[in-house]
């Protein structure tokens, strides 16, 4: 997977898990579908999912930062670079 795909998946998963954890959206949907007996088990699934997606977002963000830092090559003679000017 590319870094941008990981970052997008992490952000989308974090938003969905946070909405389901902190708002009654999932409770209303599960009640409407007829799965209200599972509502008691939602915290056991959503809190770890939120942690995983936040971790994925942080990992992808750090990986993207490292890739952008290592791939930039400063040119010799430009202000702010440490190189021998010829």
PyMOL Python script that loads the backbone (N, CA, C, O; Angstrom):
from pymol import cmd

cmd.read_pdbstr("""\
ATOM      1  N   UNK A   1       0.829  -1.183   0.000  1.00  0.00           N
ATOM      2  CA  UNK A   1       0.000   0.000   0.000  1.00  0.00           C
ATOM      3  C   UNK A   1       0.872   1.244   0.000  1.00  0.00           C
ATOM      4  O   UNK A   1       1.948   1.279   0.596  1.00  0.00           O
ATOM      5  N   UNK A   2       0.388   2.233  -0.667  1.00  0.00           N
ATOM      6  CA  UNK A   2       1.129   3.482  -0.672  1.00  0.00           C
ATOM      7  C   UNK A   2       0.838   4.259   0.599  1.00  0.00           C
ATOM      8  O   UNK A   2      -0.126   3.983   1.313  1.00  0.00           O
ATOM      9  N   UNK A   3       1.681   5.218   0.860  1.00  0.00           N
ATOM     10  CA  UNK A   3       1.533   6.007   2.076  1.00  0.00           C
ATOM     11  C   UNK A   3       0.242   6.808   2.062  1.00  0.00           C
ATOM     12  O   UNK A   3      -0.423   6.918   3.091  1.00  0.00           O
ATOM     13  N   UNK A   4      -0.120   7.363   0.928  1.00  0.00           N
ATOM     14  CA  UNK A   4      -1.348   8.160   0.873  1.00  0.00           C
ATOM     15  C   UNK A   4      -2.582   7.285   1.072  1.00  0.00           C
ATOM     16  O   UNK A   4      -3.562   7.730   1.669  1.00  0.00           O
ATOM     17  N   UNK A   5      -2.546   6.045   0.581  1.00  0.00           N
ATOM     18  CA  UNK A   5      -3.672   5.133   0.800  1.00  0.00           C
ATOM     19  C   UNK A   5      -3.791   4.771   2.274  1.00  0.00           C
ATOM     20  O   UNK A   5      -4.895   4.726   2.818  1.00  0.00           O
ATOM     21  N   UNK A   6      -2.650   4.511   2.926  1.00  0.00           N
ATOM     22  CA  UNK A   6      -2.673   4.220   4.354  1.00  0.00           C
ATOM     23  C   UNK A   6      -3.216   5.402   5.150  1.00  0.00           C
ATOM     24  O   UNK A   6      -4.010   5.230   6.075  1.00  0.00           O
ATOM     25  N   UNK A   7      -2.785   6.587   4.783  1.00  0.00           N
ATOM     26  CA  UNK A   7      -3.231   7.780   5.494  1.00  0.00           C
ATOM     27  C   UNK A   7      -4.730   8.007   5.315  1.00  0.00           C
ATOM     28  O   UNK A   7      -5.431   8.324   6.276  1.00  0.00           O
ATOM     29  N   UNK A   8      -5.215   7.848   4.104  1.00  0.00           N
ATOM     30  CA  UNK A   8      -6.655   8.016   3.852  1.00  0.00           C
ATOM     31  C   UNK A   8      -7.476   6.974   4.598  1.00  0.00           C
ATOM     32  O   UNK A   8      -8.514   7.301   5.173  1.00  0.00           O
ATOM     33  N   UNK A   9      -7.020   5.714   4.595  1.00  0.00           N
ATOM     34  CA  UNK A   9      -7.737   4.654   5.304  1.00  0.00           C
ATOM     35  C   UNK A   9      -7.721   4.902   6.807  1.00  0.00           C
ATOM     36  O   UNK A   9      -8.724   4.675   7.483  1.00  0.00           O
ATOM     37  N   UNK A  10      -6.608   5.358   7.325  1.00  0.00           N
ATOM     38  CA  UNK A  10      -6.515   5.646   8.751  1.00  0.00           C
ATOM     39  C   UNK A  10      -7.422   6.777   9.173  1.00  0.00           C
ATOM     40  O   UNK A  10      -8.096   6.687  10.200  1.00  0.00           O
ATOM     41  N   UNK A  11      -7.446   7.831   8.398  1.00  0.00           N
ATOM     42  CA  UNK A  11      -8.299   8.977   8.731  1.00  0.00           C
ATOM     43  C   UNK A  11      -9.775   8.606   8.612  1.00  0.00           C
ATOM     44  O   UNK A  11     -10.573   8.955   9.482  1.00  0.00           O
ATOM     45  N   UNK A  12     -10.141   7.905   7.547  1.00  0.00           N
ATOM     46  CA  UNK A  12     -11.542   7.502   7.375  1.00  0.00           C
ATOM     47  C   UNK A  12     -11.981   6.553   8.489  1.00  0.00           C
ATOM     48  O   UNK A  12     -13.074   6.705   9.033  1.00  0.00           O
ATOM     49  N   UNK A  13     -11.152   5.591   8.827  1.00  0.00           N
ATOM     50  CA  UNK A  13     -11.487   4.656   9.896  1.00  0.00           C
ATOM     51  C   UNK A  13     -11.589   5.339  11.248  1.00  0.00           C
ATOM     52  O   UNK A  13     -12.455   5.006  12.056  1.00  0.00           O
ATOM     53  N   UNK A  14     -10.704   6.292  11.491  1.00  0.00           N
ATOM     54  CA  UNK A  14     -10.747   7.037  12.751  1.00  0.00           C
ATOM     55  C   UNK A  14     -12.033   7.839  12.857  1.00  0.00           C
ATOM     56  O   UNK A  14     -12.657   7.874  13.917  1.00  0.00           O
ATOM     57  N   UNK A  15     -12.432   8.478  11.778  1.00  0.00           N
ATOM     58  CA  UNK A  15     -13.662   9.277  11.800  1.00  0.00           C
ATOM     59  C   UNK A  15     -14.879   8.388  12.030  1.00  0.00           C
ATOM     60  O   UNK A  15     -15.746   8.717  12.840  1.00  0.00           O
ATOM     61  N   UNK A  16     -14.948   7.271  11.327  1.00  0.00           N
ATOM     62  CA  UNK A  16     -16.097   6.370  11.475  1.00  0.00           C
ATOM     63  C   UNK A  16     -16.147   5.783  12.881  1.00  0.00           C
ATOM     64  O   UNK A  16     -17.208   5.746  13.503  1.00  0.00           O
ATOM     65  N   UNK A  17     -15.007   5.325  13.381  1.00  0.00           N
ATOM     66  CA  UNK A  17     -14.983   4.736  14.727  1.00  0.00           C
ATOM     67  C   UNK A  17     -15.300   5.778  15.789  1.00  0.00           C
ATOM     68  O   UNK A  17     -15.991   5.480  16.763  1.00  0.00           O
ATOM     69  N   UNK A  18     -14.801   6.997  15.612  1.00  0.00           N
ATOM     70  CA  UNK A  18     -15.092   8.055  16.583  1.00  0.00           C
ATOM     71  C   UNK A  18     -16.573   8.427  16.558  1.00  0.00           C
ATOM     72  O   UNK A  18     -17.172   8.649  17.610  1.00  0.00           O
ATOM     73  N   UNK A  19     -17.171   8.499  15.359  1.00  0.00           N
ATOM     74  CA  UNK A  19     -18.602   8.792  15.284  1.00  0.00           C
ATOM     75  C   UNK A  19     -19.429   7.706  15.965  1.00  0.00           C
ATOM     76  O   UNK A  19     -20.405   7.997  16.656  1.00  0.00           O
ATOM     77  N   UNK A  20     -19.034   6.476  15.767  1.00  0.00           N
ATOM     78  CA  UNK A  20     -19.788   5.380  16.360  1.00  0.00           C
ATOM     79  C   UNK A  20     -19.554   5.273  17.863  1.00  0.00           C
ATOM     80  O   UNK A  20     -20.433   4.816  18.594  1.00  0.00           O
ATOM     81  N   UNK A  21     -18.396   5.684  18.326  1.00  0.00           N
ATOM     82  CA  UNK A  21     -18.094   5.611  19.763  1.00  0.00           C
ATOM     83  C   UNK A  21     -18.775   6.727  20.545  1.00  0.00           C
ATOM     84  O   UNK A  21     -19.326   6.490  21.620  1.00  0.00           O
ATOM     85  N   UNK A  22     -18.739   7.926  20.015  1.00  0.00           N
ATOM     86  CA  UNK A  22     -19.131   9.089  20.793  1.00  0.00           C
ATOM     87  C   UNK A  22     -20.499   9.660  20.443  1.00  0.00           C
ATOM     88  O   UNK A  22     -20.933  10.633  21.060  1.00  0.00           O
ATOM     89  N   UNK A  23     -21.174   9.088  19.486  1.00  0.00           N
ATOM     90  CA  UNK A  23     -22.522   9.529  19.154  1.00  0.00           C
ATOM     91  C   UNK A  23     -23.433   8.302  19.092  1.00  0.00           C
ATOM     92  O   UNK A  23     -22.945   7.185  18.922  1.00  0.00           O
ATOM     93  N   UNK A  24     -24.704   8.485  19.224  1.00  0.00           N
ATOM     94  CA  UNK A  24     -25.616   7.337  19.189  1.00  0.00           C
ATOM     95  C   UNK A  24     -25.981   6.867  17.781  1.00  0.00           C
ATOM     96  O   UNK A  24     -26.997   6.196  17.604  1.00  0.00           O
ATOM     97  N   UNK A  25     -25.176   7.204  16.789  1.00  0.00           N
ATOM     98  CA  UNK A  25     -25.488   6.838  15.403  1.00  0.00           C
ATOM     99  C   UNK A  25     -25.588   5.319  15.257  1.00  0.00           C
ATOM    100  O   UNK A  25     -26.564   4.810  14.705  1.00  0.00           O
ATOM    101  N   UNK A  26     -24.588   4.600  15.746  1.00  0.00           N
ATOM    102  CA  UNK A  26     -24.570   3.154  15.598  1.00  0.00           C
ATOM    103  C   UNK A  26     -25.679   2.484  16.403  1.00  0.00           C
ATOM    104  O   UNK A  26     -26.242   1.480  15.968  1.00  0.00           O
ATOM    105  N   UNK A  27     -25.991   3.029  17.559  1.00  0.00           N
ATOM    106  CA  UNK A  27     -27.066   2.462  18.381  1.00  0.00           C
ATOM    107  C   UNK A  27     -28.403   2.581  17.655  1.00  0.00           C
ATOM    108  O   UNK A  27     -29.191   1.636  17.649  1.00  0.00           O
ATOM    109  N   UNK A  28     -28.659   3.724  17.052  1.00  0.00           N
ATOM    110  CA  UNK A  28     -29.912   3.929  16.319  1.00  0.00           C
ATOM    111  C   UNK A  28     -29.970   3.000  15.111  1.00  0.00           C
ATOM    112  O   UNK A  28     -31.009   2.398  14.840  1.00  0.00           O
ATOM    113  N   UNK A  29     -28.859   2.881  14.383  1.00  0.00           N
ATOM    114  CA  UNK A  29     -28.836   2.005  13.212  1.00  0.00           C
ATOM    115  C   UNK A  29     -29.038   0.537  13.591  1.00  0.00           C
ATOM    116  O   UNK A  29     -29.783  -0.181  12.924  1.00  0.00           O
ATOM    117  N   UNK A  30     -28.383   0.098  14.646  1.00  0.00           N
ATOM    118  CA  UNK A  30     -28.519  -1.303  15.055  1.00  0.00           C
ATOM    119  C   UNK A  30     -29.921  -1.593  15.579  1.00  0.00           C
ATOM    120  O   UNK A  30     -30.438  -2.693  15.387  1.00  0.00           O
ATOM    121  N   UNK A  31     -30.533  -0.629  16.229  1.00  0.00           N
ATOM    122  CA  UNK A  31     -31.902  -0.808  16.693  1.00  0.00           C
ATOM    123  C   UNK A  31     -32.863  -0.875  15.513  1.00  0.00           C
ATOM    124  O   UNK A  31     -33.798  -1.676  15.515  1.00  0.00           O
ATOM    125  N   UNK A  32     -32.640  -0.044  14.516  1.00  0.00           N
ATOM    126  CA  UNK A  32     -33.508  -0.041  13.341  1.00  0.00           C
ATOM    127  C   UNK A  32     -33.400  -1.346  12.560  1.00  0.00           C
ATOM    128  O   UNK A  32     -34.382  -1.799  11.972  1.00  0.00           O
ATOM    129  N   UNK A  33     -32.223  -1.949  12.549  1.00  0.00           N
ATOM    130  CA  UNK A  33     -32.018  -3.196  11.811  1.00  0.00           C
ATOM    131  C   UNK A  33     -32.505  -4.398  12.616  1.00  0.00           C
ATOM    132  O   UNK A  33     -32.758  -5.463  12.052  1.00  0.00           O
ATOM    133  N   UNK A  34     -32.636  -4.233  13.913  1.00  0.00           N
ATOM    134  CA  UNK A  34     -33.093  -5.331  14.756  1.00  0.00           C
ATOM    135  C   UNK A  34     -31.971  -6.042  15.489  1.00  0.00           C
ATOM    136  O   UNK A  34     -32.156  -7.159  15.972  1.00  0.00           O
ATOM    137  N   UNK A  35     -30.828  -5.418  15.578  1.00  0.00           N
ATOM    138  CA  UNK A  35     -29.687  -6.009  16.260  1.00  0.00           C
ATOM    139  C   UNK A  35     -29.393  -5.312  17.587  1.00  0.00           C
ATOM    140  O   UNK A  35     -28.236  -5.162  17.977  1.00  0.00           O
ATOM    141  N   UNK A  36     -30.432  -4.899  18.260  1.00  0.00           N
ATOM    142  CA  UNK A  36     -30.237  -4.141  19.499  1.00  0.00           C
ATOM    143  C   UNK A  36     -29.640  -4.989  20.620  1.00  0.00           C
ATOM    144  O   UNK A  36     -29.138  -4.430  21.595  1.00  0.00           O
ATOM    145  N   UNK A  37     -29.677  -6.294  20.518  1.00  0.00           N
ATOM    146  CA  UNK A  37     -29.066  -7.149  21.540  1.00  0.00           C
ATOM    147  C   UNK A  37     -27.548  -7.035  21.520  1.00  0.00           C
ATOM    148  O   UNK A  37     -26.901  -7.349  22.519  1.00  0.00           O
ATOM    149  N   UNK A  38     -26.970  -6.602  20.424  1.00  0.00           N
ATOM    150  CA  UNK A  38     -25.513  -6.482  20.309  1.00  0.00           C
ATOM    151  C   UNK A  38     -24.979  -5.153  20.820  1.00  0.00           C
ATOM    152  O   UNK A  38     -23.764  -4.963  20.877  1.00  0.00           O
ATOM    153  N   UNK A  39     -25.853  -4.235  21.191  1.00  0.00           N
ATOM    154  CA  UNK A  39     -25.420  -2.900  21.605  1.00  0.00           C
ATOM    155  C   UNK A  39     -24.506  -2.960  22.826  1.00  0.00           C
ATOM    156  O   UNK A  39     -23.597  -2.139  22.942  1.00  0.00           O
ATOM    157  N   UNK A  40     -24.716  -3.888  23.720  1.00  0.00           N
ATOM    158  CA  UNK A  40     -23.866  -4.016  24.906  1.00  0.00           C
ATOM    159  C   UNK A  40     -22.445  -4.404  24.581  1.00  0.00           C
ATOM    160  O   UNK A  40     -21.546  -4.139  25.379  1.00  0.00           O
ATOM    161  N   UNK A  41     -22.209  -5.016  23.453  1.00  0.00           N
ATOM    162  CA  UNK A  41     -20.874  -5.466  23.066  1.00  0.00           C
ATOM    163  C   UNK A  41     -20.135  -4.465  22.183  1.00  0.00           C
ATOM    164  O   UNK A  41     -18.995  -4.721  21.796  1.00  0.00           O
ATOM    165  N   UNK A  42     -20.749  -3.344  21.858  1.00  0.00           N
ATOM    166  CA  UNK A  42     -20.121  -2.392  20.938  1.00  0.00           C
ATOM    167  C   UNK A  42     -18.813  -1.809  21.470  1.00  0.00           C
ATOM    168  O   UNK A  42     -17.864  -1.616  20.710  1.00  0.00           O
ATOM    169  N   UNK A  43     -18.760  -1.527  22.776  1.00  0.00           N
ATOM    170  CA  UNK A  43     -17.549  -0.926  23.331  1.00  0.00           C
ATOM    171  C   UNK A  43     -16.352  -1.856  23.221  1.00  0.00           C
ATOM    172  O   UNK A  43     -15.221  -1.396  23.062  1.00  0.00           O
ATOM    173  N   UNK A  44     -16.588  -3.154  23.303  1.00  0.00           N
ATOM    174  CA  UNK A  44     -15.486  -4.109  23.204  1.00  0.00           C
ATOM    175  C   UNK A  44     -14.910  -4.156  21.789  1.00  0.00           C
ATOM    176  O   UNK A  44     -13.786  -4.617  21.588  1.00  0.00           O
ATOM    177  N   UNK A  45     -15.665  -3.690  20.832  1.00  0.00           N
ATOM    178  CA  UNK A  45     -15.205  -3.696  19.451  1.00  0.00           C
ATOM    179  C   UNK A  45     -14.770  -2.309  18.983  1.00  0.00           C
ATOM    180  O   UNK A  45     -13.774  -2.190  18.269  1.00  0.00           O
ATOM    181  N   UNK A  46     -15.489  -1.268  19.365  1.00  0.00           N
ATOM    182  CA  UNK A  46     -15.233   0.057  18.816  1.00  0.00           C
ATOM    183  C   UNK A  46     -14.026   0.754  19.427  1.00  0.00           C
ATOM    184  O   UNK A  46     -13.297   1.449  18.719  1.00  0.00           O
ATOM    185  N   UNK A  47     -13.803   0.584  20.715  1.00  0.00           N
ATOM    186  CA  UNK A  47     -12.651   1.242  21.349  1.00  0.00           C
ATOM    187  C   UNK A  47     -11.336   0.692  20.783  1.00  0.00           C
ATOM    188  O   UNK A  47     -10.463   1.486  20.434  1.00  0.00           O
ATOM    189  N   UNK A  48     -11.154  -0.648  20.675  1.00  0.00           N
ATOM    190  CA  UNK A  48      -9.923  -1.131  20.028  1.00  0.00           C
ATOM    191  C   UNK A  48      -9.826  -0.735  18.556  1.00  0.00           C
ATOM    192  O   UNK A  48      -8.730  -0.476  18.060  1.00  0.00           O
ATOM    193  N   UNK A  49     -10.960  -0.685  17.852  1.00  0.00           N
ATOM    194  CA  UNK A  49     -10.928  -0.265  16.449  1.00  0.00           C
ATOM    195  C   UNK A  49     -10.479   1.185  16.339  1.00  0.00           C
ATOM    196  O   UNK A  49      -9.713   1.531  15.440  1.00  0.00           O
ATOM    197  N   UNK A  50     -10.945   2.028  17.239  1.00  0.00           N
ATOM    198  CA  UNK A  50     -10.522   3.424  17.249  1.00  0.00           C
ATOM    199  C   UNK A  50      -9.026   3.518  17.511  1.00  0.00           C
ATOM    200  O   UNK A  50      -8.335   4.303  16.862  1.00  0.00           O
ATOM    201  N   UNK A  51      -8.521   2.737  18.441  1.00  0.00           N
ATOM    202  CA  UNK A  51      -7.085   2.751  18.740  1.00  0.00           C
ATOM    203  C   UNK A  51      -6.267   2.269  17.543  1.00  0.00           C
ATOM    204  O   UNK A  51      -5.213   2.833  17.248  1.00  0.00           O
ATOM    205  N   UNK A  52      -6.737   1.242  16.858  1.00  0.00           N
ATOM    206  CA  UNK A  52      -6.022   0.726  15.686  1.00  0.00           C
ATOM    207  C   UNK A  52      -5.993   1.765  14.570  1.00  0.00           C
ATOM    208  O   UNK A  52      -4.950   1.974  13.949  1.00  0.00           O
ATOM    209  N   UNK A  53      -7.103   2.405  14.312  1.00  0.00           N
ATOM    210  CA  UNK A  53      -7.147   3.393  13.229  1.00  0.00           C
ATOM    211  C   UNK A  53      -6.347   4.654  13.563  1.00  0.00           C
ATOM    212  O   UNK A  53      -5.739   5.247  12.672  1.00  0.00           O
ATOM    213  N   UNK A  54      -6.337   5.066  14.812  1.00  0.00           N
ATOM    214  CA  UNK A  54      -5.497   6.200  15.204  1.00  0.00           C
ATOM    215  C   UNK A  54      -4.025   5.817  15.030  1.00  0.00           C
ATOM    216  O   UNK A  54      -3.227   6.618  14.542  1.00  0.00           O
ATOM    217  N   UNK A  55      -3.670   4.601  15.429  1.00  0.00           N
ATOM    218  CA  UNK A  55      -2.304   4.124  15.242  1.00  0.00           C
ATOM    219  C   UNK A  55      -1.920   4.051  13.775  1.00  0.00           C
ATOM    220  O   UNK A  55      -0.803   4.417  13.409  1.00  0.00           O
ATOM    221  N   UNK A  56      -2.828   3.584  12.931  1.00  0.00           N
ATOM    222  CA  UNK A  56      -2.580   3.520  11.494  1.00  0.00           C
ATOM    223  C   UNK A  56      -2.377   4.914  10.907  1.00  0.00           C
ATOM    224  O   UNK A  56      -1.510   5.112  10.056  1.00  0.00           O
ATOM    225  N   UNK A  57      -3.169   5.870  11.357  1.00  0.00           N
ATOM    226  CA  UNK A  57      -3.029   7.241  10.887  1.00  0.00           C
ATOM    227  C   UNK A  57      -1.676   7.821  11.288  1.00  0.00           C
ATOM    228  O   UNK A  57      -0.998   8.447  10.473  1.00  0.00           O
ATOM    229  N   UNK A  58      -1.287   7.613  12.539  1.00  0.00           N
ATOM    230  CA  UNK A  58       0.006   8.120  13.000  1.00  0.00           C
ATOM    231  C   UNK A  58       1.167   7.451  12.267  1.00  0.00           C
ATOM    232  O   UNK A  58       2.142   8.115  11.915  1.00  0.00           O
ATOM    233  N   UNK A  59       1.068   6.144  12.035  1.00  0.00           N
ATOM    234  CA  UNK A  59       2.110   5.418  11.305  1.00  0.00           C
ATOM    235  C   UNK A  59       2.249   5.948   9.876  1.00  0.00           C
ATOM    236  O   UNK A  59       3.360   6.193   9.406  1.00  0.00           O
ATOM    237  N   UNK A  60       1.124   6.124   9.194  1.00  0.00           N
ATOM    238  CA  UNK A  60       1.162   6.600   7.806  1.00  0.00           C
ATOM    239  C   UNK A  60       1.672   8.039   7.737  1.00  0.00           C
ATOM    240  O   UNK A  60       2.415   8.394   6.822  1.00  0.00           O
ATOM    241  N   UNK A  61       1.276   8.858   8.699  1.00  0.00           N
ATOM    242  CA  UNK A  61       1.738  10.248   8.717  1.00  0.00           C
ATOM    243  C   UNK A  61       3.247  10.306   8.930  1.00  0.00           C
ATOM    244  O   UNK A  61       3.943  11.078   8.270  1.00  0.00           O
ATOM    245  N   UNK A  62       3.751   9.486   9.855  1.00  0.00           N
ATOM    246  CA  UNK A  62       5.199   9.458  10.107  1.00  0.00           C
ATOM    247  C   UNK A  62       5.952   8.908   8.896  1.00  0.00           C
ATOM    248  O   UNK A  62       7.001   9.433   8.523  1.00  0.00           O
ATOM    249  N   UNK A  63       5.421   7.860   8.290  1.00  0.00           N
ATOM    250  CA  UNK A  63       6.059   7.273   7.114  1.00  0.00           C
ATOM    251  C   UNK A  63       6.103   8.270   5.954  1.00  0.00           C
ATOM    252  O   UNK A  63       7.092   8.352   5.225  1.00  0.00           O
ATOM    253  N   UNK A  64       5.024   9.016   5.801  1.00  0.00           N
ATOM    254  CA  UNK A  64       4.972  10.023   4.740  1.00  0.00           C
ATOM    255  C   UNK A  64       5.998  11.121   4.988  1.00  0.00           C
ATOM    256  O   UNK A  64       6.645  11.598   4.056  1.00  0.00           O
ATOM    257  N   UNK A  65       6.142  11.521   6.255  1.00  0.00           N
ATOM    258  CA  UNK A  65       7.109  12.549   6.604  1.00  0.00           C
ATOM    259  C   UNK A  65       8.540  12.085   6.349  1.00  0.00           C
ATOM    260  O   UNK A  65       9.363  12.840   5.833  1.00  0.00           O
ATOM    261  N   UNK A  66       8.828  10.838   6.715  1.00  0.00           N
ATOM    262  CA  UNK A  66      10.169  10.295   6.510  1.00  0.00           C
ATOM    263  C   UNK A  66      10.471  10.181   5.020  1.00  0.00           C
ATOM    264  O   UNK A  66      11.579  10.498   4.588  1.00  0.00           O
ATOM    265  N   UNK A  67       9.499   9.731   4.232  1.00  0.00           N
ATOM    266  CA  UNK A  67       9.709   9.620   2.793  1.00  0.00           C
ATOM    267  C   UNK A  67       9.954  10.974   2.144  1.00  0.00           C
ATOM    268  O   UNK A  67      10.790  11.091   1.249  1.00  0.00           O
ATOM    269  N   UNK A  68       9.238  11.985   2.585  1.00  0.00           N
ATOM    270  CA  UNK A  68       9.421  13.304   1.982  1.00  0.00           C
ATOM    271  C   UNK A  68      10.747  13.924   2.410  1.00  0.00           C
ATOM    272  O   UNK A  68      11.358  14.668   1.643  1.00  0.00           O
ATOM    273  N   UNK A  69      11.199  13.623   3.636  1.00  0.00           N
ATOM    274  CA  UNK A  69      12.479  14.165   4.097  1.00  0.00           C
ATOM    275  C   UNK A  69      13.659  13.500   3.414  1.00  0.00           C
ATOM    276  O   UNK A  69      14.637  14.168   3.079  1.00  0.00           O
ATOM    277  N   UNK A  70      13.582  12.198   3.204  1.00  0.00           N
ATOM    278  CA  UNK A  70      14.734  11.499   2.643  1.00  0.00           C
ATOM    279  C   UNK A  70      14.850  11.678   1.134  1.00  0.00           C
ATOM    280  O   UNK A  70      15.927  11.480   0.572  1.00  0.00           O
ATOM    281  N   UNK A  71      13.792  12.037   0.490  1.00  0.00           N
ATOM    282  CA  UNK A  71      13.816  12.111  -0.969  1.00  0.00           C
ATOM    283  C   UNK A  71      14.143  13.494  -1.500  1.00  0.00           C
ATOM    284  O   UNK A  71      14.312  13.656  -2.709  1.00  0.00           O
ATOM    285  N   UNK A  72      14.238  14.487  -0.644  1.00  0.00           N
ATOM    286  CA  UNK A  72      14.591  15.817  -1.112  1.00  0.00           C
ATOM    287  C   UNK A  72      16.106  15.957  -1.100  1.00  0.00           C
ATOM    288  O   UNK A  72      16.751  15.725  -0.078  1.00  0.00           O
ATOM    289  N   UNK A  73      16.654  16.327  -2.210  1.00  0.00           N
ATOM    290  CA  UNK A  73      18.098  16.476  -2.337  1.00  0.00           C
ATOM    291  C   UNK A  73      18.405  17.962  -2.484  1.00  0.00           C
ATOM    292  O   UNK A  73      17.989  18.590  -3.458  1.00  0.00           O
ATOM    293  N   UNK A  74      19.126  18.520  -1.527  1.00  0.00           N
ATOM    294  CA  UNK A  74      19.456  19.943  -1.650  1.00  0.00           C
ATOM    295  C   UNK A  74      20.504  20.147  -2.742  1.00  0.00           C
ATOM    296  O   UNK A  74      21.408  19.329  -2.913  1.00  0.00           O
ATOM    297  N   UNK A  75      20.370  21.228  -3.462  1.00  0.00           N
ATOM    298  CA  UNK A  75      21.344  21.526  -4.507  1.00  0.00           C
ATOM    299  C   UNK A  75      22.477  22.331  -3.914  1.00  0.00           C
ATOM    300  O   UNK A  75      22.282  23.091  -2.965  1.00  0.00           O
ATOM    301  N   UNK A  76      23.641  22.167  -4.464  1.00  0.00           N
ATOM    302  CA  UNK A  76      24.830  22.850  -3.972  1.00  0.00           C
ATOM    303  C   UNK A  76      24.777  24.310  -4.394  1.00  0.00           C
ATOM    304  O   UNK A  76      24.506  24.632  -5.551  1.00  0.00           O
ATOM    305  N   UNK A  77      25.038  25.177  -3.442  1.00  0.00           N
ATOM    306  CA  UNK A  77      25.106  26.600  -3.743  1.00  0.00           C
ATOM    307  C   UNK A  77      23.838  27.367  -3.456  1.00  0.00           C
ATOM    308  O   UNK A  77      23.815  28.584  -3.640  1.00  0.00           O
ATOM    309  N   UNK A  78      22.775  26.706  -3.011  1.00  0.00           N
ATOM    310  CA  UNK A  78      21.562  27.434  -2.677  1.00  0.00           C
ATOM    311  C   UNK A  78      21.641  27.860  -1.215  1.00  0.00           C
ATOM    312  O   UNK A  78      22.243  27.159  -0.402  1.00  0.00           O
ATOM    313  N   UNK A  79      21.062  28.961  -0.882  1.00  0.00           N
ATOM    314  CA  UNK A  79      21.117  29.429   0.503  1.00  0.00           C
ATOM    315  C   UNK A  79      20.462  28.409   1.454  1.00  0.00           C
ATOM    316  O   UNK A  79      19.414  27.836   1.155  1.00  0.00           O
ATOM    317  N   UNK A  80      21.099  28.210   2.577  1.00  0.00           N
ATOM    318  CA  UNK A  80      20.554  27.318   3.586  1.00  0.00           C
ATOM    319  C   UNK A  80      20.998  25.883   3.480  1.00  0.00           C
ATOM    320  O   UNK A  80      20.595  25.065   4.306  1.00  0.00           O
ATOM    321  N   UNK A  81      21.818  25.533   2.493  1.00  0.00           N
ATOM    322  CA  UNK A  81      22.304  24.173   2.365  1.00  0.00           C
ATOM    323  C   UNK A  81      23.740  24.106   2.848  1.00  0.00           C
ATOM    324  O   UNK A  81      24.449  25.112   2.865  1.00  0.00           O
ATOM    325  N   UNK A  82      24.153  22.939   3.232  1.00  0.00           N
ATOM    326  CA  UNK A  82      25.521  22.742   3.679  1.00  0.00           C
ATOM    327  C   UNK A  82      26.246  21.939   2.602  1.00  0.00           C
ATOM    328  O   UNK A  82      26.249  20.708   2.625  1.00  0.00           O
ATOM    329  N   UNK A  83      26.825  22.612   1.714  1.00  0.00           N
ATOM    330  CA  UNK A  83      27.553  21.959   0.631  1.00  0.00           C
ATOM    331  C   UNK A  83      28.707  22.852   0.204  1.00  0.00           C
ATOM    332  O   UNK A  83      28.744  24.039   0.527  1.00  0.00           O
ATOM    333  N   UNK A  84      29.612  22.288  -0.497  1.00  0.00           N
ATOM    334  CA  UNK A  84      30.749  23.039  -0.983  1.00  0.00           C
ATOM    335  C   UNK A  84      30.343  23.715  -2.288  1.00  0.00           C
ATOM    336  O   UNK A  84      29.894  23.068  -3.234  1.00  0.00           O
ATOM    337  N   UNK A  85      30.510  25.015  -2.310  1.00  0.00           N
ATOM    338  CA  UNK A  85      30.133  25.750  -3.491  1.00  0.00           C
ATOM    339  C   UNK A  85      31.346  25.845  -4.414  1.00  0.00           C
ATOM    340  O   UNK A  85      32.436  26.231  -3.991  1.00  0.00           O
ATOM    341  N   UNK A  86      31.146  25.498  -5.636  1.00  0.00           N
ATOM    342  CA  UNK A  86      32.263  25.505  -6.592  1.00  0.00           C
ATOM    343  C   UNK A  86      32.085  26.572  -7.620  1.00  0.00           C
ATOM    344  O   UNK A  86      32.928  26.724  -8.504  1.00  0.00           O
TER     345      UNK A  86
END
""", "prot")
cmd.dss("prot")
cmd.show_as("cartoon", "prot")
cmd.util.cbc("prot")
cmd.orient("prot")
